[in-house]
């Protein structure tokens, strides 16, 4: 094989981005014909971000200007500075030729030089996916968490939402549950960002001690601009108590798709036990059904040990689509090797 060239994907070069999305999409579809895919607009918005609170970078493995495999890395620049997420996708036509190994070696080296000593990746589990796990384990990754992707057909039965919302409402009197489509209300952004920052530390992490995120209101505004550039629409439901956001759930509707991506859901620890998680989920699903009747389903993913959120999703009717493994590899700090 011609020698591989590993280089960053140029977010300002549409053919580069399109090639990146094409390889990633082919690999994902080969693994799951019903996989939810990011678009070229998503990739351009993400890879071209100037937000200094995090990094999100794409790389490609090229042979004679043909893109054979791609990788995406991400991590915080203000928090959790030793942690990075890494994904590698090899086009189905170029597997088992050492392309994935060469690309993964190069990316891990780059991350290590940046001080990232805890690397995390996600892989599908189950029949047909054993080879992926073997590849990761051969590189020193170990399974630390099991994550289940569930999907719910839309629109959700209104009678079910009415019943669950009414049951929840009896437990959170004095809280105001609201919904916003698009940018978050300016007067509540500070408390919303503060609550979202808690998510990474509050969510099950497979034993990894994580700091709260360090995002600011300015980062939220920049994120909303990226969503608009990618043609995505945010639908968030949240609970307000004494002018503070104390619970939220957020989903995004990709442009030109028939599904909805569920993102984070969190209730502030001081306000738990009041069924606010159920309340915001019901409000969000109602808004999606009424405002976007063309959407066929909403997808979410939860760690199996997150029993409370799983119970809420099961009550709403979510069904298992795919099981994922989260794997972790630990590296020595740069410069610590002797010899």
C-alpha positions in Angstrom: 0.0 0.0 0.0 1.1 3.6 -0.7 2.4 5.2 2.4 -0.4 6.8 4.5 -0.4 10.5 5.1 -2.1 11.6 8.4 -3.3 15.2 8.5 -6.1 17.4 9.9 -9.3 17.8 8.0 -9.7 21.4 6.8 -13.1 22.6 8.0 -12.9 25.5 5.5 -12.5 23.1 2.6 -15.9 21.6 1.6 -14.4 18.7 -0.4 -12.3 17.8 2.6 -15.3 17.9 4.9 -17.5 16.0 2.5 -14.8 13.3 2.2 -14.6 13.0 6.0 -18.4 12.7 6.3 -18.5 10.1 3.5 -15.9 7.8 5.1 -17.4 8.2 8.6 -20.9 7.6 7.2 -19.9 4.5 5.2 -18.3 3.0 8.3 -21.3 3.8 10.5 -23.8 2.4 8.0 -21.8 -0.8 7.6 -22.1 -1.3 11.3 -25.7 -0.2 11.6 -27.9 0.5 8.5 -30.1 2.6 10.8 -27.2 4.7 12.3 -27.9 8.3 13.0 -25.3 10.3 11.0 -23.9 13.8 11.3 -24.0 15.9 8.1 -21.4 17.9 6.3 -23.0 21.0 7.8 -22.6 19.5 11.3 -19.0 18.6 10.6 -18.2 22.1 9.2 -19.8 23.8 12.3 -18.0 21.5 14.8 -14.6 21.3 13.3 -14.5 25.0 12.4 -15.5 26.1 15.9 -13.4 28.9 17.5 -14.6 28.2 21.0 -11.5 28.0 23.2 -13.3 26.0 26.0 -12.8 22.7 24.2 -11.1 21.2 21.2 -12.8 19.0 18.5 -10.6 18.0 15.7 -10.9 15.7 12.7 -8.0 13.8 11.0 -7.8 11.7 7.9 -5.5 8.9 6.6 -4.8 9.5 3.0 -3.2 7.3 0.3 -2.6 9.0 -3.1 -5.1 11.7 -2.1 -7.8 9.1 -1.3 -9.3 9.3 2.2 -9.3 5.8 3.7 -10.0 6.4 7.4 -10.9 9.3 9.7 -10.7 10.1 13.3 -12.3 12.6 15.6 -10.9 13.8 18.9 -12.4 16.0 21.6 -11.8 17.3 25.1 -11.9 20.2 27.5 -9.5 23.1 27.5 -10.6 24.5 30.9 -11.5 21.3 32.7 -10.6 17.6 32.8 -7.4 18.4 31.0 -6.0 14.8 31.0 -9.1 13.3 29.4 -9.8 13.0 25.6 -12.4 11.2 23.5 -11.2 9.5 20.4 -13.1 7.7 17.6 -11.7 6.0 14.5 -13.7 5.0 11.4 -12.1 3.0 8.5 -14.0 2.8 5.2 -15.3 -0.7 4.8 -13.3 -1.1 1.5 -10.0 -0.5 3.3 -10.3 -2.5 6.5 -7.8 -5.1 7.7 -4.9 -3.4 6.0 -3.4 -1.6 8.9 -5.0 1.7 8.1 -6.9 1.9 11.4 -3.8 1.0 13.4 -1.7 3.6 11.7 -4.3 6.3 12.2 -4.9 5.4 15.8 -1.2 5.4 16.6 -0.8 8.8 15.2 -3.8 10.3 16.9 -2.9 8.8 20.3 0.6 10.2 20.0 -0.8 13.7 19.3 -3.2 13.5 22.3 -0.4 12.2 24.6 1.8 15.1 23.6 -1.1 17.4 24.6 -1.1 15.9 28.1 -4.1 13.6 27.6 -3.4 10.5 29.6 -6.9 9.1 29.8 -8.4 8.2 26.4 -12.0 7.2 26.0 -13.8 5.6 23.0 -17.2 4.1 22.3 -17.8 0.9 20.3 -20.9 -1.1 19.4 -21.3 -4.3 21.4 -23.0 -7.6 20.4 -23.1 -9.9 17.4 -21.1 -8.6 14.4 -19.0 -6.2 16.5 -16.6 -8.5 18.4 -13.7 -7.5 16.1 -14.0 -3.8 17.1 -13.6 -4.8 20.8 -10.7 -7.0 20.1 -9.0 -4.3 18.1 -9.5 -1.8 21.0 -8.3 -4.3 23.6 -5.2 -5.1 21.6 -4.4 -1.4 21.9 -4.7 -1.4 25.6 -8.3 -0.2 26.0 -10.5 -1.9 28.6 -14.3 -1.8 29.0 -15.4 0.5 31.8 -19.1 1.2 31.1 -22.0 -0.2 29.2 -24.3 2.3 27.4 -27.7 1.5 25.9 -29.1 3.5 23.0 -32.9 3.5 23.1 -35.4 5.0 20.6 -39.0 6.2 21.0 -41.4 6.5 18.1 -42.9 10.0 17.6 -45.3 11.4 18.2 -45.7 10.1 21.7 -49.2 9.2 22.9 -50.6 12.4 24.4 -52.7 10.5 26.9 -49.4 8.9 28.3 -47.7 12.3 28.5 -50.7 13.8 30.2 -50.8 11.0 32.8 -47.1 11.1 33.6 -46.9 14.9 33.7 -49.9 15.0 36.0 -48.4 12.5 38.4 -45.1 14.4 38.4 -46.8 17.8 38.9 -48.2 16.7 42.3 -44.6 16.4 43.5 -43.1 19.7 42.3 -45.5 22.4 43.2 -43.8 25.8 43.1 -41.7 24.8 40.1 -42.4 26.3 36.7 -41.8 23.9 33.7 -41.1 25.7 30.4 -40.1 24.8 26.9 -37.9 26.8 24.5 -37.3 26.1 20.8 -34.1 27.7 19.6 -31.8 30.0 21.7 -32.2 29.8 25.5 -33.8 32.8 27.3 -31.1 35.4 28.1 -32.2 36.0 31.6 -31.8 32.3 32.6 -28.6 31.5 30.7 -26.3 31.8 33.6 -28.1 29.2 35.8 -28.7 27.0 32.8 -25.0 26.9 32.0 -24.1 26.3 35.6 -26.4 23.3 35.6 -25.2 21.9 32.3 -21.6 22.2 33.6 -22.5 19.7 36.3 -23.6 17.0 33.8 -20.2 15.5 33.1 -19.4 15.1 36.8 -22.9 13.8 37.7 -23.3 11.2 34.9 -22.0 7.7 35.5 -18.4 7.6 34.3 -17.1 4.1 34.9 -15.2 5.1 38.0 -13.4 8.1 36.4 -13.4 11.1 38.7 -14.4 14.1 36.5 -14.5 17.8 37.2 -17.5 19.9 36.4 -17.2 21.6 32.9 -16.1 25.2 32.7 -18.3 26.6 30.0 -19.7 30.1 30.2 -22.7 32.0 28.9 -20.4 33.1 26.0 -19.7 29.5 25.1 -23.5 28.8 25.1 -24.0 31.7 22.7 -21.3 30.3 20.4 -22.8 26.8 20.6 -26.2 28.2 19.5 -24.5 29.9 16.6 -22.9 26.6 15.6 -26.3 24.9 15.7 -27.8 27.5 13.5 -25.0 27.2 11.0 -25.5 23.5 10.9 -29.3 23.8 10.4 -30.0 22.1 13.7 -32.8 23.2 16.0 -32.6 22.9 19.8 -35.7 21.9 21.8 -35.1 22.3 25.6 -37.5 21.8 28.5 -36.5 23.1 31.9 -37.8 23.7 35.4 -37.4 27.1 37.1 -37.4 27.6 40.9 -36.8 31.1 42.3 -35.5 32.4 39.0 -33.0 29.6 38.6 -32.9 26.7 36.2 -32.8 23.6 38.4 -33.6 20.8 35.8 -33.4 20.5 32.1 -33.5 18.2 29.1 -32.2 19.1 25.7 -32.7 17.6 22.2 -31.5 18.7 18.8 -33.2 18.2 15.4 -30.7 17.7 12.6 -31.5 19.4 9.3 -33.0 17.1 6.7 -33.3 14.1 9.0 -36.3 12.2 10.3 -35.1 11.7 13.8 -34.3 13.7 17.0 -31.1 13.5 19.0 -31.7 13.5 22.7 -28.7 15.1 24.6 -28.3 15.8 28.3 -30.9 15.6 31.0 -30.1 16.6 34.6 -31.8 17.6 37.8 -29.8 19.7 40.3 -29.0 17.5 43.3 -30.7 19.9 45.7 -34.0 19.5 43.8 -34.2 15.8 43.2 -37.0 13.6 44.4 -39.7 15.9 42.9 -40.2 14.1 39.5 -38.6 17.0 37.7 -36.8 14.7 35.3 -40.1 13.2 34.2 -41.7 16.6 34.0 -39.2 18.1 31.7 -39.0 15.0 29.5 -42.8 15.0 29.0 -42.8 18.7 28.2 -40.1 18.3 25.6 -41.7 15.3 23.9 -45.0 17.2 23.7 -43.3 20.2 22.1 -41.4 18.0 19.6 -44.6 16.2 18.6 -46.6 19.4 18.2 -43.9 21.4 16.5 -42.2 18.8 14.3 -44.7 16.2 13.3 -42.4 14.9 10.5 -39.9 13.4 13.0 -40.2 9.6 13.3 -38.3 8.9 16.5 -36.1 10.3 19.2 -32.9 8.5 20.3 -31.2 8.7 23.7 -28.3 6.8 25.3 -27.9 6.0 29.0 -25.4 4.1 31.1 -27.0 0.9 32.3 -26.2 1.9 35.9 -28.1 5.1 35.5 -31.2 3.4 36.8 -33.3 6.5 37.5 -33.1 7.9 34.0 -33.5 4.5 32.4 -36.7 4.1 34.4 -38.1 7.4 33.2 -37.3 6.5 29.6 -38.9 3.0 29.9 -42.0 4.6 31.3 -42.2 6.9 28.2 -41.9 3.9 25.9 -38.2 3.9 24.8 -37.0 0.6 23.4 -33.5 -0.7 23.0 -31.8 -0.2 19.6 -28.1 -0.7 20.3 -25.7 -1.5 23.1 -22.4 0.3 23.3 -19.3 -0.1 25.3 -17.2 2.7 26.7 -13.5 1.8 26.8 -10.6 3.5 28.4 -6.9 3.5 28.0 -4.5 5.1 30.4 -1.1 6.5 29.4 1.9 7.6 31.4 2.2 11.4 31.7 4.4 12.9 29.0 8.1 12.9 30.0 7.6 10.4 32.8 9.4 7.6 31.0 12.9 6.9 32.1 15.6 5.9 29.6 
